[in-house]
């Protein structure tokens, strides 16, 4: 199952990016989590027909990715991978929403198309920001930062385990699927029936593994509480980073900079 | 040093589906002994091992570690004393990085951050995995995972080391390294293994399990000389005690040549 293995390798690449060294990588994870959160909330809170005011927000992912030396095409490709899901969510907007919002010559643009485009841009921005957060911080550090910011430990630990065993489960799925493929001699095998049984086996194996992991945890003195080894330092540069980007996001959210700029430009060059 | 003693009396374990995995097993392992528990697949080795630190609950019988009887109340103490290394390191390495995984046990023991760092470094150095500290477990090879899994247990300074199939899945060099490491561990050691050559080198005493029953318990050398016992328990002599197949073949060829 090449696609599963390729997906795992791709995911590991994102994780490996977090080992790079840059001013952004060196910041405390909490600062990056906070800024990303403010950014996502600012972007997501715009109205459904908002389009132009979203565009200035691209400054955040572009600036951070450039400062952190993240490969831009890899990030764009990864972010675009989710576009089919977004299109599926918004595909009926143009069908149901016929309110004409703009008219360019003879062409009328309905609210449905605008809301679909807005949804698409917002998801690109938010998902891109999340990828950049993981690429500059690492998933583990993000989870630990969430916990230190007050997210209940059980959620943070669940996320950590999910991430840790995603690779193991993906490997297992890849192996089981390859075994099925090799014995179906290029045909459909037993079709959906064999997939059902394969999924069932994976679930049962996951269950058994969970029991073994729990046993291993108990064997090392686990009594229901995770003791984190505290690291990281929230200093001046972190504070500047959080305050600076939060102010920018909030002002972009509050003031219509696109229209102001447009008016200014059209005022100067009539 | 009575806390290094493991005493199992009339232990029986029945799985929920009715399979009796262990039947009336009793033995006593004293301080500093290195004991192998061997047997065919399904003989009950892993089940027996999992009782030693309370991962499985006995259907009947009792286990005593040192002066402490294994029960729900004494489990935390017993788990600190008995360090268990599981067969599949992926089950044991559940934390996001090698450092955090090795630190998991010491943190649960309530040690300070500085002590934890010292213990983690020391344990990783002992298994030759100091360079892996920052790596996530899924980026390690099989041998590296095994070494880190052992470090995660050593970091808790156990008095008794229990290992399920320690050398399975290791390449010859990693196997040698691991055996040298285990030889250094001076406290009580209990292994299950199909690697009978390792058993011969590391364990003075061997317990043979067959279908949940102890068939023999005695000096390793004697047990491996008992062909009838080994055959009855679906076992073989270690390779190092069998004749060299190449030399035997060559002799055979020479004889054939002489005849013709």
Interface residues (C-beta under 8 A of the other chain):
Chain A: X12 X15 X139 X140 X143 X160 X161 X163 X164 X165 X167 X168 X209 X212 X213 X215 X216 X217 X218 X219 X220 X221 X222 X223 X227 X228 X229 X230
Chain B: X50 X53 X54 X55 X75 X76 X79 X80 X83 X84 X86 X88 X90 X91 X92 X94 X95 X96 X97 X99 X100 X103 X104 X105 X107 X108 X109 X113 X116 X136 X137 X138 X139 X152 X153 X156
